[in-house]
Amino acid sequence: MQYDIYRLAGDVLVVDLQSDLIDIGTRVVAPLVLKTARPVPLPTLEPMVLFNGHPHLMLVSEMTAISARHLGPAIGDLRREEYMIRRAVDMVFTGI
């Protein structure tokens, strides 16, 4: 579901960005990495969120489509961060 967090193979965390109204067998996701992995984040494009008590960066500029079958059960969600997520996606496509 949109804004859910998933763990992919290789222990990679991703956030589902795609509207739930679109069901075509793929989902658009963005990587979620520990903040320490990116020393100088771009605040609007790489919003900082808390997950499991640790600061993470959502790398919206690295979003990609993957097969929905690669998503197992959700392990968290970022619905409370919808505004920040939408701002980051807007930055990718409109520059503002």
Buried (B, 14 or more C-beta within 10 A) or exposed (E): EBBBBBBBEEEEBBBBBBEEEEEEEBBBBBBBBEBEEBEEBBEBBBBBBEBEEEEBBBBBBBBEEBEBEEBEEEEBBBEEBEEBBEBBBEBBEEEE
